[in-house]
Amino acid sequence: MQKKKRILLKIGSNTLTKETDNISRGKIEDIASQIAKLKETYEFIIVSSGAIAVAKQFVKLESKQKDVFVKQALASIGQPHLIRIYQEIFREYGLLSSQCLLSYSDFEKDESKTNITNTIKVLVNNNYIPIINENDTVATDEIKFGDNDKLAALTASLLEVDLLIIATNTNGIYTKESIQNKVPKTIEEVINFDDLKNEIVNSKSSHGSGGMQSKIEAAEVAKKANIETWIVNGLEDNFICNAFDNKVPFTKIK
């Protein structure tokens, strides 16, 4: 049997909500449908945001604590709901899924890294799709800084994936000039990383906390591990398959 290529798919809150205030079951169905189509050739690992966005649909927390603690509490409430939605929808497409909660500190210890690698290896070998999120109850890095982009890149590097796909709400990275002219033009292929950094116009999305800067930083981490990164518009239907077929504009960072 030919070895399957391994893809790490990072899905941000803005993609999962389709830029609304609610998690879109239709978007998760879109993701499940594509993975089902591609599963004979590719194996998937998912890093998914969205726990806080799910919780906001159910509760409004009153607190005198700092904002970050409220977000941690919301993440704690929303995470079980998020994983339940994934499991329900994936099951309809014949896909098995599991939950893995990680923190950046896990990537600093050799023992933790070995445990992560071995656990995910067992899951993938048994046709389970690991759905990874930041363990927000104990760590605040993702809430404050990177919207899981960095976590995705570190996980991709640790697991030596073949491709990192970051789903966002734009057709990849646009040139600075085209944004200023209000006619966004996608940078389709990046060879020189320094040139890319000069093109970044940073803006944060409505639910996400990363912005394009954190995606570039994630791609840089992946590049050091010799992993190609694609930045694709996850709001579009069939975005993974369309990127493979070059039917849509997106950014490929070699």
matplotlib code that plots the C-alpha trace (Angstrom):
import matplotlib.pyplot as plt

x = [0.0, 1.2, 1.8, -0.9, 0.3, -0.4, -2.1, -2.5, -5.6, -5.9, -9.4, -9.9, -13.0, -13.9, -14.0, -16.0, -18.6, -18.6, -18.1, -21.3, -21.9, -22.7, -20.7, -21.8, -22.7, -22.7, -19.0, -18.1, -20.2, -18.2, -14.9, -16.1, -17.3, -13.9, -12.0, -14.3, -13.5, -9.7, -9.2, -7.9, -4.9, -4.5, -4.7, -5.9, -5.0, -7.1, -6.2, -9.5, -10.4, -14.0, -14.6, -15.2, -17.4, -19.6, -19.9, -21.0, -24.1, -25.1, -24.0, -23.2, -20.7, -20.7, -17.3, -15.2, -12.1, -9.8, -11.1, -8.7, -10.1, -13.7, -12.4, -10.8, -14.1, -15.9, -13.4, -14.0, -17.8, -17.6, -15.0, -17.2, -20.0, -17.5, -16.1, -19.6, -20.6, -17.5, -18.1, -21.8, -21.2, -18.0, -19.9, -22.5, -19.6, -18.2, -15.3, -14.0, -12.7, -11.0, -10.1, -6.5, -5.9, -2.3, -0.4, 2.7, 4.6, 4.0, 6.4, 9.2, 9.7, 11.0, 8.8, 5.6, 6.6, 7.2, 3.8, 2.0, 3.6, 2.9, -0.7, -1.5, 0.2, -2.0, -5.1, -4.2, -3.2, -6.7, -8.4, -9.3, -8.9, -7.4, -9.0, -6.6, -7.2, -5.2, -5.9, -7.2, -8.0, -4.3, -2.7, -3.6, -1.1, -3.7, -6.3, -4.0, -1.6, -1.9, -5.4, -3.9, -1.8, 1.5, 0.0, -0.8, 2.7, 4.4, 2.2, 2.8, 6.6, 6.4, 4.4, 6.4, 3.3, 3.6, 1.4, 0.1, -3.2, -4.4, -8.0, -8.8, -11.2, -9.2, -7.9, -4.5, -2.1, -2.7, 0.0, 0.2, -0.3, -3.4, -5.0, -4.2, -5.8, -8.8, -8.5, -7.0, -4.5, -3.3, 0.4, 0.1, 3.6, 6.3, 9.9, 11.6, 10.3, 11.7, 9.9, 6.7, 7.1, 7.3, 3.8, 1.9, -0.8, -2.0, -5.6, -7.5, -10.6, -13.9, -13.7, -10.1, -7.1, -4.3, -4.5, -2.3, 0.9, 0.5, -0.1, 3.2, 4.9, 3.3, 4.4, 8.0, 7.9, 6.7, 9.3, 12.1, 10.7, 10.7, 6.9, 4.9, 2.1, -1.0, -3.2, -6.6, -10.1, -12.0, -15.2, -15.6, -17.3, -15.0, -11.9, -9.4, -10.3, -10.5, -7.0, -5.7, -7.2, -6.0, -9.5, -9.2, -6.6, -4.6, -1.0, 1.5, 4.6, 7.2]
y = [0.0, 3.5, 5.6, 8.3, 11.9, 13.7, 17.0, 19.3, 21.5, 24.5, 26.0, 29.4, 30.7, 33.0, 30.0, 27.9, 30.6, 31.7, 35.2, 35.1, 34.8, 31.1, 28.0, 26.8, 23.2, 23.6, 24.5, 21.5, 19.3, 20.9, 19.9, 16.4, 15.9, 16.8, 14.7, 11.7, 12.3, 12.5, 9.9, 7.2, 9.4, 11.7, 11.4, 14.5, 16.0, 19.1, 22.0, 23.8, 27.0, 27.8, 26.8, 30.4, 31.1, 28.1, 29.1, 32.6, 31.0, 29.5, 31.8, 35.3, 35.3, 38.0, 38.6, 41.2, 39.2, 40.2, 39.6, 36.7, 34.6, 35.1, 33.8, 30.8, 30.1, 30.4, 28.0, 25.5, 25.7, 25.7, 22.9, 19.9, 21.4, 22.0, 18.5, 17.0, 18.9, 17.6, 14.1, 14.1, 15.5, 13.5, 10.3, 11.1, 11.0, 7.7, 9.5, 8.9, 11.7, 12.3, 15.3, 16.4, 19.4, 20.7, 23.7, 25.4, 24.1, 20.5, 21.3, 22.3, 18.9, 15.9, 13.5, 15.4, 15.6, 11.9, 11.3, 13.6, 11.9, 8.4, 9.1, 10.8, 8.0, 5.4, 7.5, 8.1, 4.4, 3.5, 5.9, 8.5, 12.2, 14.0, 17.4, 19.5, 22.7, 24.8, 23.8, 27.3, 26.6, 26.4, 28.4, 31.8, 32.1, 31.2, 33.5, 36.5, 35.9, 33.4, 32.0, 28.5, 29.3, 28.8, 25.7, 24.3, 25.0, 23.4, 20.3, 20.1, 20.2, 17.7, 15.2, 15.8, 16.4, 16.7, 19.9, 22.6, 24.1, 27.3, 28.1, 31.8, 34.4, 35.7, 34.2, 33.7, 36.7, 39.8, 42.2, 45.4, 47.6, 45.8, 46.2, 49.9, 50.1, 48.2, 45.5, 42.6, 40.5, 37.1, 36.3, 32.8, 31.5, 32.5, 31.5, 34.4, 34.7, 38.2, 39.6, 38.1, 39.8, 43.2, 42.6, 42.0, 44.4, 43.1, 43.0, 40.9, 39.0, 39.4, 36.1, 35.2, 36.6, 35.9, 38.1, 37.5, 38.2, 35.1, 33.0, 34.2, 33.3, 29.9, 29.4, 30.3, 27.6, 25.1, 26.2, 25.5, 21.9, 21.8, 21.8, 23.6, 25.9, 26.8, 29.8, 29.2, 30.8, 28.4, 30.4, 29.0, 25.6, 22.7, 24.9, 22.0, 20.1, 23.3, 24.2, 20.8, 21.3, 24.9, 26.2, 29.0, 31.7, 30.9, 31.4, 28.6, 29.1, 26.7]
z = [0.0, -0.8, 2.3, 2.7, 2.8, 6.1, 6.2, 9.2, 8.7, 10.9, 11.1, 12.7, 14.5, 11.6, 9.2, 11.6, 12.2, 8.5, 10.0, 12.0, 15.8, 15.6, 14.7, 11.2, 11.1, 7.3, 7.4, 9.5, 7.0, 4.2, 5.9, 6.7, 3.1, 1.7, 4.1, 3.2, -0.4, 0.2, 2.9, 0.6, -0.3, 2.7, 6.4, 8.3, 11.7, 12.6, 14.8, 15.5, 17.3, 18.1, 21.7, 22.8, 19.8, 20.7, 24.4, 23.5, 21.8, 25.1, 27.9, 28.9, 31.8, 34.4, 36.0, 37.6, 36.6, 33.8, 30.3, 29.7, 32.6, 31.2, 27.9, 29.6, 31.3, 28.0, 26.3, 29.1, 28.5, 24.7, 24.1, 24.9, 22.7, 19.9, 19.9, 20.1, 16.9, 15.2, 16.3, 15.3, 11.8, 11.1, 12.0, 9.4, 6.8, 8.2, 9.9, 13.5, 15.5, 18.9, 21.0, 22.0, 24.2, 24.0, 25.5, 24.2, 27.2, 25.9, 23.0, 25.4, 27.0, 25.2, 27.2, 26.3, 22.7, 22.5, 24.2, 21.8, 18.8, 19.9, 20.9, 17.6, 15.7, 17.3, 16.6, 12.9, 12.4, 13.6, 11.3, 14.0, 13.1, 16.0, 16.7, 18.6, 20.4, 22.9, 26.5, 27.3, 31.0, 31.9, 29.1, 27.8, 24.8, 22.1, 23.5, 23.6, 20.8, 17.9, 17.4, 17.2, 14.1, 16.1, 17.8, 14.3, 13.0, 16.1, 15.8, 12.1, 12.7, 15.6, 13.5, 10.3, 8.2, 4.4, 4.2, 6.5, 5.4, 7.2, 6.5, 6.9, 5.6, 2.6, -0.6, 0.9, 1.5, -0.6, -1.8, 0.3, -2.7, -3.8, -0.3, -0.4, -3.8, -2.5, -5.2, -3.3, -5.3, -4.0, -3.7, -5.2, -4.5, -2.0, -2.3, -0.5, 3.0, 3.7, 0.7, 2.1, 5.5, 3.7, 2.2, 5.5, 6.4, 9.8, 10.8, 13.2, 12.3, 14.3, 16.2, 15.7, 17.5, 15.1, 12.0, 9.0, 10.9, 13.1, 9.9, 8.5, 11.8, 11.6, 8.0, 9.1, 11.8, 9.3, 6.7, 9.2, 9.4, 5.6, 5.5, 2.8, 4.0, 2.1, 3.2, 1.8, 2.0, 4.3, 3.9, 0.4, -0.1, -1.1, -0.3, 0.2, -2.9, -4.9, -3.7, -4.8, -8.2, -8.4, -9.0, -6.5, -5.7, -2.5, -1.2, -1.4, 0.8, -0.5]

ax = plt.figure().add_subplot(projection="3d")
ax.plot(x, y, z, "-o")
ax.set_aspect("equal")
plt.show()
